[in-house]
Amino acid sequence: WKCCLFLGKSRGEDRQLGHGGAEDRLIPTHVGALDGLEIVSVTCGADHTTAYSGTQMEVYSWGWGDFGRLGHGNSSDLLTPQPIKALQGLRIKQIGCGDSHCHYGRRGAK
């Protein structure tokens, strides 16, 4: 089934909430950019967030892009979820986000 994603209340100054802005949210708020994508996993770092769609086999990331932590090959900040091209089509088993990085474990990887 399909669901929509709501992120909890938080500060948004690093754009990690995915709502298209940097304002804080005091109540959980809908992240419309992920509607209909059947998100099965959401992982949060200190200043960035990732989401994985198992049916689309895509990882999306957004937030503060410093140090290349978002996986898009640059250090740009993203206000809304964007697919990570390098991971498209891969079955991801686990995502972990730290302060300045993310790591991805593939299903069936050797």
Protein Blocks (a to p, Z undefined) as FASTA:
>chain_A
ZZddddddddfklopnonopabdcfbdcddfklgoklpabdcddfkbccdddfklopacd
edjfehhlnonopabdcfbdcddfklgoiacfbdcddfkbccdddehiZZ
